[in-house]
C-alpha cells in the first residue's frame, strides 16, 4: 500500500433556493479541476524512473487515485446536467 501524496481535489457547490445555479460556471469549474488532475498525471509519469519497478508501481498507484478523482468529475458533470435539465434550476433568484 502506498500513500497518496496529493490533496484530494474537487469542485463543490451549494444548491440553494436563494441563489441561482449557474450551470456554465459550474461546468467550467469542474473542467478546471479535470485539467489540473490531467496535468498531475502527466507530471507523475514524467518523474518516474522507468528502470525502478517500485517507482513504477507507486506511480501506477498515484495514477489510479487521480483517475478515481477524474471519475468524480464525470459524476459531477452528470449532476450538473441534471440540474440544468431541472425546471427548478431555471427559477428566478429569490430576493
C-alpha positions as CSV (number, residue, x, y, z in Angstrom):
1,X,0.0,0.0,0.0
2,X,1.3,3.4,-0.9
3,X,0.2,6.7,0.4
4,X,-1.4,9.2,-1.9
5,X,0.7,12.4,-1.7
6,X,-1.8,14.8,-3.3
7,X,-4.7,16.5,-1.5
8,X,-8.0,15.3,-2.9
9,X,-9.1,17.9,-5.4
10,X,-12.7,18.6,-6.0
11,X,-15.3,21.0,-7.1
12,X,-18.1,21.8,-4.7
13,X,-21.1,23.9,-4.9
14,X,-24.3,24.6,-3.0
15,X,-27.8,24.4,-4.5
16,X,-30.0,26.9,-2.8
17,X,-33.4,28.5,-3.2
18,X,-31.7,31.8,-2.6
19,X,-29.1,31.7,-5.3
20,X,-29.5,30.8,-9.0
21,X,-27.5,27.7,-10.0
22,X,-25.1,28.9,-12.7
23,X,-24.7,25.8,-14.9
24,X,-22.0,27.0,-17.2
25,X,-19.9,28.4,-14.4
26,X,-20.1,25.1,-12.6
27,X,-19.1,23.2,-15.7
28,X,-16.1,25.5,-16.2
29,X,-15.1,25.0,-12.6
30,X,-15.4,21.2,-12.9
31,X,-13.4,21.3,-16.2
32,X,-10.6,23.3,-14.4
33,X,-10.4,20.6,-11.8
34,X,-10.2,17.9,-14.5
35,X,-7.4,19.8,-16.3
36,X,-5.4,20.0,-13.0
37,X,-5.8,16.3,-12.5
38,X,-4.6,15.5,-16.0
39,X,-1.6,17.7,-15.5
40,X,-0.8,15.9,-12.3
41,X,-0.9,12.6,-14.1
42,X,1.5,13.9,-16.7
43,X,3.9,15.2,-14.0
44,X,3.8,11.9,-12.1
45,X,4.7,9.9,-15.2
46,X,7.4,12.4,-16.2
47,X,9.2,11.9,-12.9
48,X,9.1,8.1,-12.8
49,X,12.3,6.2,-13.0
50,X,11.2,3.6,-15.5
51,X,14.1,1.4,-14.6
52,X,12.8,1.1,-11.0
53,X,9.9,-1.3,-10.6
54,X,9.0,0.1,-7.2
55,X,8.8,3.6,-8.6
56,X,6.6,2.4,-11.4
57,X,4.3,0.6,-9.0
58,X,4.0,3.7,-6.8
59,X,3.3,5.9,-9.9
60,X,0.6,3.5,-11.1
61,X,-1.0,3.8,-7.6
62,X,-1.0,7.6,-7.9
63,X,-2.4,7.4,-11.4
64,X,-5.2,5.1,-10.2
65,X,-6.1,7.6,-7.4
66,X,-6.1,10.5,-9.9
67,X,-8.3,8.5,-12.3
68,X,-10.7,8.0,-9.4
69,X,-10.9,11.7,-8.9
70,X,-11.4,12.2,-12.7
71,X,-14.4,9.8,-12.4
72,X,-15.8,12.0,-9.7
73,X,-15.5,14.9,-12.1
74,X,-17.6,12.8,-14.6
75,X,-20.2,12.2,-12.0
76,X,-20.2,15.9,-11.1
77,X,-20.8,16.7,-14.8
78,X,-23.8,14.3,-14.8
79,X,-25.2,16.1,-11.7
80,X,-24.7,19.5,-13.3
81,X,-26.5,18.3,-16.4
82,X,-29.4,17.0,-14.3
83,X,-29.6,20.4,-12.6
84,X,-29.6,22.1,-16.0
85,X,-32.5,20.0,-17.1
86,X,-34.4,20.6,-13.9
87,X,-37.2,23.3,-14.1
88,X,-36.1,24.4,-10.6
89,X,-32.7,25.4,-11.9
90,X,-34.3,28.0,-14.1
91,X,-36.4,29.6,-11.5
92,X,-35.6,33.3,-10.8
93,X,-33.5,34.0,-7.7
94,X,-35.4,34.9,-4.6
95,X,-34.8,38.3,-3.0
